[in-house]
Amino acid sequence: MTIDLVWESKKLLSMIYEGRVSGGDLLAASLKISGDQRFDDLRYLLSDWSKVEETNISTDDVRKLVAYVSSMARTNDRIMNASVMSSDETGQVLVSFYFP
């Protein structure tokens, strides 16, 4: 997996994306987080996309991810999410997922 999950504290999770990231990687990481016993106490999620070189994320992957994250938000709606993106073309494409 090209996504490292680093629990900085009980309330802060850093997700570090590196190299090539696929839709399957995103889905697997989401399931791993939601299944972690620390998820209920999680308040801050820092997503660092600055080391991503390439993404392979389909429309179907995005739909599934929205379903996963929507379910997760019902379980813990107190999580604040911040994302760090690179300034190159890959980072700009990733921003478009958040701000269509």
Backbone as a chain_set.jsonl record, in Angstrom:
{"seq": "MTIDLVWESKKLLSMIYEGRVSGGDLLAASLKISGDQRFDDLRYLLSDWSKVEETNISTDDVRKLVAYVSSMARTNDRIMNASVMSSDETGQVLVSFYFP", "coords": {"N": [[0.847, -1.181, 0.0], [0.499, 2.233, -0.695], [-0.01, 4.133, 1.14], [0.657, 5.448, 4.209], [-0.348, 5.074, 7.508], [-0.166, 6.997, 10.256], [-0.457, 7.18, 13.538], [-0.384, 9.883, 15.334], [-1.208, 10.737, 17.796], [-3.793, 9.986, 20.191], [-5.869, 11.407, 19.156], [-5.068, 12.405, 16.688], [-4.43, 11.601, 13.368], [-2.115, 10.987, 10.871], [-2.072, 10.714, 7.426], [-0.05, 9.526, 5.022], [0.666, 9.816, 1.753], [2.338, 8.252, -0.889], [4.34, 8.005, -3.873], [2.789, 5.984, -6.234], [-0.671, 6.071, -6.155], [-3.604, 4.298, -5.861], [-7.16, 3.889, -6.514], [-8.021, 1.641, -5.157], [-6.146, 1.568, -3.082], [-6.956, 3.821, -1.596], [-9.513, 3.025, -0.775], [-8.917, 0.733, 0.745], [-7.357, 1.885, 2.803], [-9.258, 3.538, 4.022], [-11.077, 1.642, 5.029], [-9.375, 0.365, 6.817], [-8.866, 2.403, 8.677], [-11.465, 2.931, 9.672], [-11.979, 0.544, 10.931], [-10.262, 0.514, 13.034], [-9.72, 0.573, 16.521], [-9.158, 3.03, 17.627], [-10.499, 4.868, 16.145], [-12.947, 5.988, 17.07], [-12.145, 7.956, 18.869], [-10.79, 9.706, 17.298], [-10.032, 12.96, 16.126], [-8.696, 14.702, 14.426], [-7.513, 14.679, 11.138], [-4.835, 14.477, 9.081], [-3.979, 14.711, 5.844], [-1.415, 14.003, 3.774], [-0.481, 14.615, 0.674], [1.734, 15.337, -0.73], [3.886, 13.837, -1.673], [3.055, 12.302, -3.741], [3.315, 10.776, -6.867], [1.835, 9.778, -8.951], [-1.574, 9.079, -9.739], [-4.218, 6.702, -9.812], [-7.267, 6.667, -10.027], [-10.522, 5.847, -10.312], [-13.828, 6.891, -11.455], [-15.708, 5.188, -10.336], [-14.273, 4.293, -8.112], [-14.212, 6.674, -6.643], [-16.94, 7.021, -6.093], [-17.389, 4.786, -4.441], [-15.637, 5.454, -2.356], [-16.859, 7.776, -1.364], [-19.193, 6.63, -0.337], [-18.073, 5.014, 1.696], [-16.807, 6.968, 3.348], [-18.975, 8.571, 4.023], [-20.459, 6.824, 5.611], [-18.602, 6.455, 7.651], [-18.55, 9.033, 8.703], [-21.008, 9.178, 9.915], [-20.599, 7.628, 12.107], [-18.495, 8.866, 13.455], [-18.616, 12.057, 13.644], [-17.047, 14.19, 14.297], [-14.564, 14.641, 13.21], [-12.003, 16.61, 11.898], [-10.598, 17.506, 8.825], [-7.589, 18.031, 7.148], [-5.709, 18.757, 4.243], [-2.647, 18.354, 2.5], [-1.273, 19.319, -0.472], [0.711, 18.806, -3.423], [2.249, 21.279, -5.543], [2.332, 20.722, -8.186], [1.048, 19.318, -11.319], [-0.247, 16.883, -10.607], [-1.022, 17.34, -7.956], [-2.837, 19.409, -8.367], [-4.856, 18.106, -9.792], [-5.779, 16.365, -7.819], [-6.843, 18.211, -6.023], [-9.102, 18.929, -7.428], [-10.854, 16.844, -6.899], [-11.834, 17.52, -4.43], [-12.881, 20.068, -4.765], [-14.974, 20.396, -7.003]], "CA": [[0.0, 0.0, 0.0], [1.261, 3.468, -0.793], [-0.542, 5.063, 2.134], [1.08, 5.129, 5.569], [-1.204, 5.62, 8.558], [0.677, 7.272, 11.414], [-1.239, 7.722, 14.651], [0.48, 10.816, 16.068], [-1.746, 10.712, 19.147], [-5.118, 9.367, 20.229], [-6.815, 12.244, 18.412], [-4.506, 12.875, 15.413], [-3.932, 10.599, 12.425], [-1.505, 11.482, 9.64], [-2.095, 9.781, 6.303], [1.02, 9.962, 4.131], [0.516, 9.187, 0.445], [3.615, 8.321, -1.599], [4.482, 7.28, -5.136], [1.561, 5.75, -6.991], [-1.82, 5.816, -5.302], [-4.765, 3.827, -6.629], [-8.442, 3.924, -5.83], [-8.02, 0.514, -4.218], [-5.377, 1.981, -1.906], [-7.799, 4.724, -0.814], [-10.585, 2.244, -0.161], [-8.322, -0.12, 1.787], [-6.955, 2.725, 3.933], [-10.492, 3.961, 4.705], [-11.575, 0.501, 5.81], [-8.444, 0.125, 7.918], [-9.098, 3.449, 9.68], [-12.78, 2.758, 10.306], [-11.941, -0.663, 11.745], [-9.309, 0.691, 14.127], [-10.404, 0.92, 17.765], [-8.899, 4.444, 17.932], [-11.321, 5.71, 15.272], [-13.969, 6.707, 17.83], [-11.533, 9.102, 19.542], [-10.113, 10.527, 16.297], [-10.588, 14.3, 15.931], [-7.975, 15.414, 13.372], [-6.939, 13.833, 10.091], [-3.952, 15.232, 8.2], [-3.679, 13.934, 4.637], [-0.266, 14.589, 3.082], [-0.394, 14.126, -0.704], [2.843, 16.04, -1.374], [4.874, 12.912, -2.236], [2.394, 11.476, -4.757], [3.834, 10.95, -8.223], [0.819, 9.383, -9.922], [-2.787, 8.501, -9.177], [-5.074, 5.915, -10.695], [-8.512, 6.655, -9.254], [-11.651, 5.895, -11.253], [-15.092, 7.45, -10.973], [-16.305, 4.169, -9.464], [-13.526, 4.349, -6.846], [-14.662, 7.867, -5.914], [-18.285, 6.731, -5.579], [-17.237, 3.877, -3.297], [-15.005, 6.195, -1.27], [-17.891, 8.638, -0.787], [-20.06, 5.762, 0.48], [-17.319, 4.645, 2.897], [-16.585, 8.134, 4.206], [-20.29, 8.982, 4.542], [-20.762, 5.91, 6.719], [-17.668, 6.753, 8.732], [-18.953, 10.309, 9.299], [-22.152, 8.922, 10.797], [-20.065, 7.019, 13.318], [-17.679, 9.879, 14.129], [-18.797, 13.28, 12.86], [-16.236, 15.25, 14.892], [-13.24, 14.661, 12.6], [-11.642, 17.718, 11.024], [-9.655, 16.98, 7.857], [-6.755, 18.985, 6.414], [-4.929, 18.08, 3.208], [-1.486, 19.024, 1.925], [-1.132, 18.889, -1.861], [1.865, 19.359, -4.136], [1.845, 22.355, -6.442], [2.424, 20.286, -9.586], [-0.197, 18.906, -11.974], [-0.898, 15.821, -9.838], [-1.678, 17.975, -6.817], [-3.981, 20.179, -8.841], [-5.913, 17.145, -10.119], [-6.331, 15.899, -6.547], [-7.675, 19.295, -5.478], [-10.378, 18.92, -8.14], [-11.735, 15.889, -6.228], [-12.441, 18.198, -3.286], [-13.569, 21.294, -5.206], [-15.326, 20.2, -8.41]], "C": [[0.888, 1.237, 0.0], [0.755, 4.542, 0.162], [-0.112, 4.589, 3.518], [0.15, 5.82, 6.546], [-0.361, 5.762, 9.816], [-0.186, 7.932, 12.487], [-0.304, 8.562, 15.504], [0.076, 10.87, 17.542], [-3.107, 10.023, 19.07], [-6.109, 10.108, 19.337], [-6.328, 12.664, 17.036], [-3.937, 11.718, 14.604], [-3.363, 11.311, 11.208], [-1.566, 10.373, 8.604], [-1.086, 10.305, 5.289], [0.943, 9.135, 2.853], [1.823, 9.357, -0.305], [3.566, 7.537, -2.899], [3.191, 7.203, -5.914], [0.435, 5.368, -6.043], [-2.994, 5.424, -6.182], [-6.037, 4.002, -5.814], [-8.549, 2.807, -4.81], [-7.253, 0.825, -2.949], [-6.221, 2.869, -0.992], [-8.89, 3.964, -0.072], [-10.058, 1.38, 0.974], [-7.929, 0.697, 3.01], [-8.185, 3.181, 4.722], [-11.058, 2.843, 5.568], [-10.684, 0.221, 7.019], [-8.664, 1.14, 9.045], [-10.405, 3.194, 10.42], [-12.816, 1.531, 11.207], [-11.006, -0.571, 12.933], [-10.055, 1.146, 15.38], [-10.197, 2.378, 18.147], [-9.792, 5.39, 17.13], [-12.343, 6.544, 16.048], [-13.429, 7.956, 18.52], [-10.87, 10.07, 18.567], [-10.814, 11.872, 16.126], [-9.957, 15.021, 14.75], [-7.328, 14.422, 12.415], [-6.133, 14.725, 9.165], [-3.555, 14.338, 7.032], [-2.58, 14.635, 3.859], [-0.084, 13.914, 1.727], [0.849, 14.655, -1.417], [3.873, 15.118, -2.023], [4.275, 11.993, -3.297], [2.954, 11.81, -6.127], [2.768, 10.677, -9.276], [-0.39, 8.822, -9.184], [-3.538, 7.725, -10.249], [-6.375, 5.683, -9.935], [-9.668, 6.841, -10.226], [-12.869, 6.569, -10.62], [-15.772, 6.476, -10.022], [-15.607, 4.135, -8.104], [-14.0, 5.527, -5.999], [-16.051, 7.638, -5.329], [-18.216, 5.82, -4.349], [-16.644, 4.611, -2.098], [-16.002, 7.124, -0.587], [-18.822, 7.822, 0.11], [-19.354, 5.378, 1.78], [-17.238, 5.82, 3.867], [-17.904, 8.646, 4.789], [-20.693, 8.116, 5.728], [-19.867, 6.19, 7.921], [-18.07, 8.039, 9.455], [-20.166, 10.147, 10.21], [-21.689, 8.349, 12.14], [-19.258, 8.023, 14.143], [-17.725, 11.152, 13.294], [-17.966, 14.452, 13.385], [-14.859, 15.392, 14.259], [-13.085, 15.869, 11.684], [-10.504, 17.222, 10.129], [-8.91, 18.122, 7.17], [-5.908, 18.195, 5.42], [-3.801, 18.972, 2.723], [-1.303, 18.446, 0.532], [0.146, 19.473, -2.442], [1.361, 20.42, -5.107], [1.912, 21.954, -7.911], [1.062, 19.832, -10.106], [-0.956, 17.841, -11.187], [-1.65, 16.409, -8.648], [-2.915, 18.748, -7.228], [-5.15, 19.275, -9.221], [-6.57, 16.642, -8.843], [-7.223, 16.955, -5.906], [-9.043, 19.272, -6.148], [-11.345, 17.895, -7.567], [-12.504, 16.568, -5.095], [-13.277, 19.399, -3.692], [-13.934, 21.185, -6.683], [-15.862, 21.451, -9.075]], "O": [[1.932, 1.251, 0.652], [1.064, 5.722, 0.001], [-0.46, 3.49, 3.951], [-0.11, 7.017, 6.425], [0.103, 4.769, 10.376], [-0.589, 9.088, 12.357], [0.473, 8.031, 16.297], [0.922, 11.029, 18.422], [-3.514, 9.541, 18.013], [-7.063, 9.52, 18.827], [-7.106, 13.234, 16.271], [-3.087, 10.963, 15.075], [-4.035, 12.134, 10.588], [-1.165, 9.239, 8.864], [-1.248, 11.404, 4.757], [1.13, 7.918, 2.869], [2.37, 10.459, -0.364], [2.852, 6.542, -3.018], [2.572, 8.222, -6.219], [0.574, 4.453, -5.231], [-3.337, 6.13, -7.13], [-6.003, 4.23, -4.604], [-9.101, 2.997, -3.726], [-7.648, 0.405, -1.861], [-6.212, 2.702, 0.227], [-9.159, 4.222, 1.101], [-10.673, 1.299, 2.037], [-8.142, 0.255, 4.14], [-8.157, 3.207, 5.952], [-11.471, 3.074, 6.705], [-11.169, -0.114, 8.1], [-8.65, 0.781, 10.222], [-10.447, 3.235, 11.649], [-13.604, 1.483, 12.152], [-10.961, -1.484, 13.757], [-10.926, 2.011, 15.303], [-10.987, 2.921, 18.92], [-9.832, 6.588, 17.411], [-12.573, 7.703, 15.702], [-14.173, 8.913, 18.735], [-10.432, 11.147, 18.972], [-12.036, 11.928, 15.997], [-10.603, 15.865, 14.129], [-6.684, 13.459, 12.83], [-6.681, 15.629, 8.533], [-2.876, 13.328, 7.216], [-2.783, 15.734, 3.343], [0.403, 12.787, 1.642], [0.994, 14.43, -2.618], [4.663, 15.576, -2.849], [4.907, 11.019, -3.708], [3.055, 12.978, -6.503], [2.787, 11.264, -10.357], [-0.255, 8.177, -8.145], [-3.49, 8.057, -11.433], [-6.564, 4.652, -9.289], [-9.775, 7.876, -10.884], [-12.922, 6.783, -9.409], [-16.348, 6.888, -9.014], [-16.255, 3.971, -7.071], [-14.17, 5.398, -4.786], [-16.312, 8.022, -4.189], [-18.895, 6.055, -3.35], [-17.086, 4.422, -0.965], [-15.993, 7.248, 0.638], [-19.196, 8.273, 1.193], [-19.965, 5.409, 2.848], [-17.557, 5.69, 5.049], [-17.938, 9.105, 5.93], [-21.207, 8.618, 6.728], [-20.321, 6.164, 9.065], [-17.947, 8.129, 10.677], [-20.328, 10.9, 11.169], [-22.321, 8.569, 13.174], [-19.329, 8.029, 15.372], [-16.956, 11.304, 12.345], [-18.167, 15.588, 12.957], [-14.055, 16.195, 14.731], [-13.918, 16.12, 10.813], [-9.559, 16.595, 10.609], [-9.526, 19.064, 6.672], [-5.446, 17.095, 5.724], [-3.969, 20.18, 2.556], [-1.191, 17.231, 0.368], [0.61, 20.523, -1.997], [0.178, 20.447, -5.448], [1.586, 22.754, -8.787], [0.051, 19.95, -9.413], [-2.183, 17.893, -11.108], [-2.783, 16.019, -8.369], [-3.923, 18.743, -6.522], [-6.306, 19.632, -8.999], [-7.792, 16.506, -8.79], [-8.249, 16.623, -5.312], [-10.048, 19.566, -5.5], [-12.555, 18.053, -7.728], [-13.661, 16.243, -4.83], [-14.272, 19.716, -3.039], [-13.287, 21.805, -7.527], [-16.197, 21.426, -10.259]]}, "num_chains": 1, "name": "protein.A"}
